Amino acid sequence: MKKILIGLATLTLLVTTVSPALANGPCPFCWRFSRKIEVRNQNWANVKNNVTTIANTGDNEIEGRRGSIRTGDAYADALVQNTVNTNETKIRTPCRRGCVGKIEVRNENGARVRNNVTTIANTGDNEIERNNGCGEGCIVTGRAKSLSTVINVINSNITRIRR
């Protein structure tokens, strides 16, 4: 009978000692993380880009009896890149399994983006004027190249939850 009473007392002591640690699952550390985890990201952006890029080797003029114009290349390049409202949320609890609790991630993003981009390359508008109708001239122009690139990455959310 003594053995049964000692066994029951030991079992009662074990249950009252261990059960709070196991109340939220098999992980003994999970009791610390049994509450609600809430993350809220709110973003608003207003972006306005006004970009003008001009390359010009033109608008040259020959006046008189003789002359020549040789222009180089005109190259204009505009790059506009906007990365706006990027949220990266990482949540990691120390338990592998059995953790109790609610994890809530809320992302609210808003953006207004205006890109006004003008890119101009010009080697033209060259002119030869002859006095009294006689004379000669030569105009050789280079190449004109223009390039515009606009990249917008707006309202991106990356969420990683590890339990």
Secondary structure, 3 states (H helix, E strand, C coil): CHHHHHHHHHHHHHHHHHHHHHCCCCCCCHHHHCCCEEEEEEEEEEEEEEEEEEEECCCCEEECCEEEEECCCEEEEEEEEEEEEEEEEEEECCCCCCCCCCEEEEEEEEEEEEEEEEEEEECCCCEEECHHHCCEEEEECCCEEEEEEEEEEEEEEEEEEEC
